[in-house]
Amino acid sequence: MAAARPDQIAAGASFHGGRLYTDVPTSPHLLLPQIKARLYFAHAVNDKSMQQTAIDNFNRALQAWDGKYESEIYDGAQHGWTVRDSPAYNPPQAERAFTALTRLFAETLR
């Protein structure tokens, strides 16, 4: 959405997002130059849809982008850790994610 409506979206966040960096021509990381929003990415420490190599490549793409962002790995978190009824639910890390999202919106959406 941040790429589709860059003048309307001021902040965006992704928690346990998958396939943000791939080798295909439709990889989401290729949309970064179109984005003006401040972004936050929270990655699980063990996620088959966003493995460490993809996180490293994605972080390099973020560094090359001329935008504001944070990208963090949540220790002990598995894919789906913020979903209360998920077997991967991790209450302390879910609270950390909620705090990060609240901070992002509070600092950006004034």
C-alpha positions as CSV (number, residue, x, y, z in Angstrom):
1,M,0.0,0.0,0.0
2,A,2.8,2.4,0.8
3,A,4.2,2.0,-2.7
4,A,0.7,2.2,-4.4
5,R,-0.2,5.4,-2.5
6,P,3.0,7.1,-1.5
7,D,1.4,10.5,-0.9
8,Q,-1.3,9.0,1.4
9,I,0.6,6.4,3.5
10,A,2.9,7.9,6.1
11,A,3.8,4.8,8.1
12,G,3.8,1.0,7.6
13,A,4.8,-2.0,9.6
14,S,5.3,-5.7,8.9
15,F,5.4,-8.4,11.6
16,H,6.7,-11.8,10.5
17,G,6.3,-10.8,6.8
18,G,7.4,-13.4,4.3
19,R,9.1,-13.2,1.0
20,L,10.0,-9.5,1.3
21,Y,13.2,-10.2,-0.6
22,T,13.3,-12.7,-3.5
23,D,15.0,-13.1,-6.8
24,V,11.7,-12.7,-8.8
25,P,10.9,-9.5,-10.7
26,T,7.9,-8.9,-8.5
27,S,9.8,-9.0,-5.2
28,P,8.4,-6.5,-2.7
29,H,11.9,-5.0,-2.0
30,L,11.9,-3.6,-5.5
31,L,9.1,-1.2,-4.6
32,L,11.2,0.6,-2.0
33,P,12.1,3.5,-4.3
34,Q,8.4,4.4,-4.7
35,I,7.8,4.5,-0.9
36,K,7.8,7.7,1.1
37,A,6.5,6.2,4.4
38,R,8.4,5.4,7.5
39,L,8.6,1.6,7.7
40,Y,9.1,-0.9,10.5
41,F,10.0,-4.6,9.9
42,A,9.9,-7.3,12.7
43,H,11.3,-10.7,11.7
44,A,11.0,-14.0,13.4
45,V,14.3,-15.6,14.3
46,N,13.2,-18.8,12.6
47,D,10.9,-18.3,9.6
48,K,10.8,-20.5,6.6
49,S,9.2,-17.7,4.5
50,M,11.9,-15.1,5.5
51,Q,15.1,-16.9,6.3
52,Q,18.3,-15.2,7.6
53,T,19.8,-14.8,4.1
54,A,16.6,-13.1,2.8
55,I,16.6,-10.8,5.9
56,D,20.2,-9.9,5.3
57,N,19.5,-9.1,1.6
58,F,16.4,-7.2,2.6
59,N,18.3,-5.1,5.1
60,R,20.9,-4.3,2.4
61,A,18.1,-3.1,0.1
62,L,16.7,-1.0,3.0
63,Q,20.1,0.6,3.6
64,A,20.4,1.5,-0.1
65,W,16.9,3.0,0.0
66,D,16.7,6.7,0.9
67,G,13.9,6.3,3.5
68,K,13.3,6.0,7.2
69,Y,13.0,2.4,8.6
70,E,13.8,0.0,11.3
71,S,14.3,-3.7,10.8
72,E,14.7,-6.1,13.8
73,I,14.9,-9.8,14.5
74,Y,12.8,-10.9,17.5
75,D,14.8,-13.5,19.5
76,G,12.8,-16.6,20.3
77,A,10.0,-15.7,17.9
78,Q,8.6,-18.0,15.3
79,H,6.5,-17.1,12.3
80,G,3.1,-15.9,13.7
81,W,4.4,-14.9,17.1
82,T,2.0,-11.9,17.4
83,V,-1.2,-13.9,16.7
84,R,-2.8,-14.8,20.1
85,D,-4.4,-18.1,18.9
86,S,-1.3,-19.3,17.0
87,P,0.9,-22.1,18.4
88,A,3.8,-19.7,17.8
89,Y,2.4,-17.0,20.0
90,N,5.1,-15.4,22.1
91,P,3.5,-13.0,24.7
92,P,6.6,-11.0,25.6
93,Q,7.6,-10.6,21.9
94,A,4.1,-9.8,20.9
95,E,4.0,-7.0,23.5
96,R,7.3,-5.7,22.2
97,A,5.8,-5.7,18.6
98,F,2.7,-3.8,19.8
99,T,4.9,-1.3,21.6
100,A,7.0,-0.8,18.4
101,L,3.9,-0.3,16.3
102,T,2.4,2.2,18.8
103,R,5.7,4.1,18.9
104,L,5.9,4.2,15.0
105,F,2.4,5.6,14.7
106,A,2.8,8.1,17.6
107,E,6.0,9.5,16.2
108,T,4.8,9.5,12.6
109,L,1.1,10.3,12.6
110,R,0.9,13.6,14.4
